[in-house]
């Protein structure tokens, strides 16, 4: 980019992507992605196997907790498969129809998985109320044995997924499903022991409903976080109003900043655009580099688009601070 001539038209500079490999959005291929796909596939195999075991066990023993957990696992198997497919889509390079690449497929998968968690929790709660009103006979010890097998398998699957990247909503959503399976197995195990030792049949639906409440909490969190990304909400830790006020003080040559917009492709992959009004004596190239470095070091902005202007903003609405104050 050359130094602006007198009365230059606004121009842009695109900061390089913050990833160490220097690729822009849509080109950040990481070894963690392949490793994550492998773990998801193993977790999928475990979930399908235990789903069959618990479905047969629930039918044999008459346990709602086991049948609910088996139904939950069926939904989770679909969710894990969706997570695997989303990773495959995210690995595709950017093209003319998707200039930022396909990485947001993982966020979409997390959103769908969160909605599935909400549906599963509602189904378990409805069935639990019916069983509380009219308890059904349950074979306690057999139920507890099957639940113990499911618990051990779910612990193994959760261990595979829990160590994933903190910003990977797709993998976190899949792990949340497995965790809810684990909770369902714990509830079924406890209910089986209670029924076998005391004969209290309502322990089965009651503990199922407790597990449903925990599943609901997890589902709401996954839906809220993924929806925030999908509607291009401002990433956590970025205050666009603070950027407008702090950047001119921190970077020499910047008179004012307006039209600040921040969003993320996926959690941790943050983008930002802004207009910067430069002082007449400011060197455009040096100032742009300083802006880019400041955004990266203070707000972890991986990709910034900066439009340089030599005159003030002529859009009153767009120049107002982000909180609406004049």
C-alpha positions as CSV (number, residue, x, y, z in Angstrom):
1,X,0.0,0.0,0.0
2,X,1.4,3.3,-1.0
3,X,1.4,6.6,1.0
4,X,-1.8,8.5,0.2
5,X,-1.5,11.4,-2.2
6,X,-3.4,14.7,-1.5
7,X,-7.1,14.1,-1.1
8,X,-6.9,10.3,-1.5
9,X,-10.0,8.1,-1.8
10,X,-10.6,5.8,1.2
11,X,-8.6,2.6,0.9
12,X,-8.3,-0.6,2.9
13,X,-5.7,-2.8,4.4
14,X,-6.3,-6.3,5.5
15,X,-4.4,-7.5,8.4
16,X,-2.9,-11.0,8.0
17,X,-4.7,-13.8,9.9
18,X,-3.4,-14.1,13.4
19,X,-2.8,-17.9,13.1
20,X,0.9,-18.8,13.2
21,X,0.7,-20.3,9.7
22,X,-0.4,-17.0,8.2
23,X,-3.5,-18.3,6.5
24,X,-6.6,-16.2,6.3
25,X,-10.1,-17.4,7.4
26,X,-11.1,-20.6,5.8
27,X,-7.5,-21.7,5.3
28,X,-6.5,-22.6,8.9
29,X,-5.9,-26.3,8.8
30,X,-4.8,-27.6,12.2
31,X,-3.6,-31.0,13.3
32,X,-6.2,-30.7,16.2
33,X,-9.0,-30.9,13.6
34,X,-8.0,-34.3,12.3
35,X,-7.4,-35.6,15.9
36,X,-10.8,-34.2,16.9
37,X,-12.5,-36.0,14.0
38,X,-10.9,-39.3,15.0
39,X,-12.0,-38.9,18.6
40,X,-15.5,-38.1,17.5
41,X,-15.7,-41.2,15.4
42,X,-14.5,-43.4,18.3
43,X,-17.1,-41.7,20.6
44,X,-19.8,-42.3,18.0
45,X,-18.9,-46.1,17.9
46,X,-19.1,-46.3,21.7
47,X,-22.4,-44.4,21.8
48,X,-24.1,-46.6,19.2
49,X,-23.0,-49.8,21.0
50,X,-24.2,-48.7,24.4
51,X,-27.4,-47.4,22.9
52,X,-28.3,-50.9,21.7
53,X,-27.3,-52.4,25.1
54,X,-29.5,-49.9,27.1
55,X,-32.4,-50.2,24.7
56,X,-32.5,-53.9,25.1
57,X,-31.9,-53.6,28.8
58,X,-34.7,-51.0,29.2
59,X,-37.2,-53.1,27.4
60,X,-36.2,-56.2,29.4
61,X,-36.3,-54.6,32.8
62,X,-39.1,-52.1,32.1
63,X,-36.9,-49.1,33.2
64,X,-37.8,-45.7,32.0
65,X,-34.4,-44.4,33.0
66,X,-32.7,-47.0,30.7
67,X,-35.1,-46.4,27.8
68,X,-34.7,-42.6,28.2
69,X,-31.0,-43.0,28.2
70,X,-31.1,-45.2,25.1
71,X,-33.3,-42.7,23.3
72,X,-31.0,-40.0,24.4
73,X,-28.0,-41.9,23.0
74,X,-29.8,-42.3,19.7
75,X,-30.1,-38.5,19.5
76,X,-26.5,-38.2,20.6
77,X,-25.3,-40.7,17.9
78,X,-27.0,-38.4,15.3
79,X,-25.4,-35.4,16.9
80,X,-21.9,-37.0,17.0
81,X,-22.3,-38.0,13.3
82,X,-23.3,-34.4,12.6
83,X,-20.2,-33.1,14.4
84,X,-18.0,-35.4,12.3
85,X,-19.6,-34.2,9.1
86,X,-19.3,-30.6,10.2
87,X,-15.5,-31.1,10.7
88,X,-15.3,-32.5,7.2
89,X,-17.1,-29.5,5.8
90,X,-15.0,-27.1,7.8
91,X,-11.8,-28.6,6.4
92,X,-12.8,-27.6,2.8
93,X,-11.0,-24.5,1.5
94,X,-12.6,-21.2,0.7
95,X,-14.3,-20.8,-2.7
96,X,-16.1,-18.2,-4.6
97,X,-19.4,-18.9,-2.8
98,X,-17.8,-19.1,0.6
99,X,-15.0,-16.5,0.8
100,X,-14.4,-17.1,4.5
101,X,-14.3,-20.9,4.1
102,X,-16.6,-23.4,5.8
103,X,-15.4,-23.3,9.4
104,X,-18.8,-22.1,10.7
105,X,-20.4,-25.4,9.8
106,X,-19.0,-26.6,13.2
107,X,-20.9,-23.8,15.0
108,X,-24.1,-24.7,13.1
109,X,-23.6,-28.3,14.2
110,X,-23.2,-27.2,17.8
111,X,-26.4,-25.2,17.5
112,X,-28.4,-28.2,16.2
113,X,-26.9,-30.4,18.9
114,X,-28.0,-27.9,21.6
115,X,-31.5,-28.0,20.2
116,X,-31.5,-31.8,20.3
117,X,-30.4,-31.7,24.0
118,X,-33.4,-29.4,24.8
119,X,-35.8,-31.8,23.0
120,X,-34.4,-34.9,24.8
121,X,-34.7,-33.2,28.2
122,X,-38.3,-32.3,27.5
123,X,-39.1,-35.9,26.4
124,X,-37.5,-37.4,29.5
125,X,-39.4,-34.9,31.8
126,X,-42.8,-35.7,30.1
127,X,-42.2,-39.5,30.5
128,X,-41.0,-39.0,34.0
129,X,-44.2,-37.2,35.1
130,X,-46.3,-40.0,33.6
131,X,-44.2,-42.6,35.5
132,X,-44.5,-40.6,38.8
133,X,-48.3,-40.7,38.5
134,X,-48.4,-44.3,37.6
135,X,-45.2,-46.2,38.5
136,X,-44.3,-49.2,36.4
137,X,-42.5,-52.4,37.6
138,X,-38.8,-52.4,37.2
139,X,-36.1,-55.1,37.6
140,X,-33.7,-53.2,39.8
141,X,-30.5,-55.2,39.8
142,X,-30.6,-55.9,36.1
143,X,-31.3,-52.2,35.4
144,X,-28.3,-51.3,37.6
145,X,-26.0,-53.7,35.9
146,X,-26.9,-52.4,32.4
147,X,-26.6,-48.8,33.7
148,X,-23.1,-49.5,35.0
149,X,-22.0,-50.8,31.6
150,X,-23.3,-47.6,30.0
151,X,-21.7,-45.5,32.7
152,X,-18.2,-46.9,32.0
153,X,-18.6,-46.6,28.3
154,X,-19.8,-43.0,28.6
155,X,-16.8,-42.1,30.9
156,X,-14.5,-43.4,28.2
157,X,-16.3,-41.4,25.4
158,X,-16.3,-38.2,27.5
159,X,-12.6,-38.6,28.3
160,X,-12.0,-38.7,24.5
161,X,-13.9,-35.5,23.8
162,X,-13.4,-33.4,27.0
163,X,-9.7,-32.6,26.2
164,X,-10.6,-30.7,23.1
165,X,-9.8,-27.1,22.2
166,X,-11.6,-24.7,24.6
167,X,-12.9,-22.7,21.6
168,X,-14.3,-25.6,19.6
169,X,-18.0,-25.3,20.0
170,X,-18.7,-28.3,17.8
171,X,-16.6,-30.7,19.9
172,X,-17.9,-29.1,23.1
173,X,-21.4,-29.7,21.9
174,X,-20.6,-33.3,21.2
175,X,-19.0,-33.6,24.6
176,X,-22.0,-32.1,26.2
177,X,-24.2,-34.8,24.7
178,X,-21.9,-37.5,26.0
179,X,-21.8,-35.9,29.4
180,X,-25.6,-35.9,29.5
181,X,-25.5,-39.6,28.6
182,X,-23.1,-40.1,31.5
183,X,-25.6,-38.4,33.8
184,X,-28.4,-40.5,32.5
185,X,-26.4,-43.7,33.2
186,X,-25.6,-42.5,36.8
187,X,-29.3,-41.8,37.3
188,X,-30.3,-45.2,36.0
189,X,-27.6,-46.9,38.2
190,X,-28.8,-45.1,41.4
191,X,-32.4,-45.8,40.6
192,X,-31.8,-49.4,40.0
193,X,-30.0,-49.9,43.3
194,X,-32.8,-48.0,45.1
195,X,-35.5,-50.1,43.5
196,X,-33.7,-53.3,44.1
197,X,-33.0,-52.6,47.8
198,X,-36.2,-50.7,48.8
199,X,-38.8,-51.4,46.1
200,X,-39.5,-47.7,45.6
201,X,-40.5,-47.6,41.9
202,X,-40.7,-43.8,41.7
203,X,-36.9,-43.6,42.0
204,X,-36.7,-44.5,38.3
205,X,-38.7,-41.5,36.9
206,X,-37.6,-39.1,39.7
207,X,-33.9,-39.6,39.0
208,X,-34.6,-39.5,35.2
209,X,-36.1,-36.0,35.7
210,X,-33.1,-34.8,37.7
211,X,-30.8,-35.9,34.8
212,X,-33.2,-34.1,32.4
213,X,-32.8,-30.9,34.3
214,X,-29.0,-31.1,34.0
215,X,-29.3,-31.9,30.3
216,X,-31.5,-28.9,29.9
217,X,-28.9,-26.6,31.5
218,X,-26.2,-27.9,29.2
219,X,-28.4,-27.6,26.1
220,X,-29.3,-24.0,26.9
221,X,-25.6,-23.1,27.3
222,X,-24.6,-24.7,24.0
223,X,-27.6,-23.1,22.1
224,X,-26.9,-19.6,23.6
225,X,-23.1,-19.7,22.7
226,X,-23.5,-21.0,19.2
227,X,-26.5,-18.7,18.4
228,X,-24.4,-15.7,19.4
229,X,-21.8,-16.7,16.9
230,X,-24.3,-17.4,14.1
231,X,-26.0,-14.0,14.5
232,X,-22.6,-12.4,14.4
233,X,-22.6,-11.1,18.0
234,X,-19.6,-9.3,19.4
235,X,-17.1,-11.9,20.7
236,X,-16.6,-12.1,24.4
237,X,-13.8,-9.8,25.6
238,X,-14.2,-7.3,22.8
239,X,-15.7,-3.9,23.6
240,X,-16.4,-2.0,20.4
241,X,-17.0,1.3,22.3
242,X,-13.7,0.9,24.1
243,X,-11.9,0.3,20.8
244,X,-13.3,3.6,19.5
245,X,-12.1,5.5,22.5
246,X,-8.8,3.7,23.3
247,X,-7.3,3.2,19.8
248,X,-6.8,7.0,19.1
249,X,-5.1,7.4,22.4
250,X,-2.9,4.4,21.9
251,X,-1.8,4.8,18.2
252,X,-0.1,8.0,17.1
253,X,-1.5,9.5,14.0
254,X,-5.1,8.3,14.6
255,X,-7.5,11.2,15.2
256,X,-10.7,9.2,15.6
257,X,-12.3,5.8,15.0
258,X,-15.8,5.0,13.9
259,X,-17.9,2.2,12.2
260,X,-16.4,-0.4,14.5
261,X,-17.9,-3.9,14.0
262,X,-16.6,-7.1,15.5
263,X,-17.8,-10.7,15.1
264,X,-16.3,-14.2,14.9
265,X,-16.4,-17.1,12.4
266,X,-16.0,-19.5,15.2
267,X,-15.2,-18.9,18.9
268,X,-11.6,-17.6,19.1
269,X,-11.5,-16.7,15.3
270,X,-12.3,-13.0,15.7
271,X,-12.8,-10.4,12.9
272,X,-13.1,-6.7,13.1
273,X,-13.7,-3.8,10.7
274,X,-13.3,-0.1,11.4
275,X,-12.8,3.3,9.9
276,X,-9.8,5.3,11.1
277,X,-9.5,9.1,10.5
278,X,-5.8,9.9,10.3
279,X,-4.0,13.1,11.2
280,X,-2.8,15.1,8.1
281,X,0.9,14.3,8.9
282,X,0.3,10.6,9.6
283,X,2.0,8.0,7.4
284,X,-0.7,5.6,6.3
285,X,1.4,2.4,6.1
286,X,3.0,2.9,9.5
287,X,-0.3,3.9,11.1
288,X,-2.1,0.9,9.6
289,X,0.5,-1.5,10.9
290,X,0.3,0.1,14.4
291,X,-3.5,-0.3,14.4
292,X,-3.2,-3.9,13.3
293,X,-0.7,-4.7,16.0
294,X,-2.7,-3.0,18.7
295,X,-5.9,-4.9,17.8
296,X,-4.0,-8.2,17.8
297,X,-2.2,-7.6,21.1
298,X,-5.2,-6.1,23.0
299,X,-8.2,-8.0,21.5
300,X,-6.8,-11.0,19.8
301,X,-8.2,-9.9,16.4
302,X,-7.1,-12.5,13.9
303,X,-8.4,-10.6,10.8
304,X,-8.9,-6.8,10.6
305,X,-10.1,-4.6,7.8
306,X,-9.2,-0.9,8.3
307,X,-10.5,1.9,6.1
308,X,-8.4,5.0,6.2
309,X,-10.0,8.4,6.0
310,X,-8.4,11.9,5.9
311,X,-11.6,13.7,6.8
312,X,-14.1,13.1,9.6
313,X,-17.1,10.7,9.4
314,X,-20.0,12.1,7.4
315,X,-22.5,9.5,8.6
316,X,-24.0,10.7,11.9
317,X,-25.6,7.3,12.7
318,X,-22.5,5.3,11.9
319,X,-20.2,7.6,13.8
320,X,-22.1,7.4,17.1
321,X,-20.5,5.3,19.8
322,X,-21.6,1.7,20.0
323,X,-23.7,2.4,23.2
324,X,-25.7,5.0,21.4
325,X,-24.2,8.1,23.2
326,X,-23.3,11.2,21.1
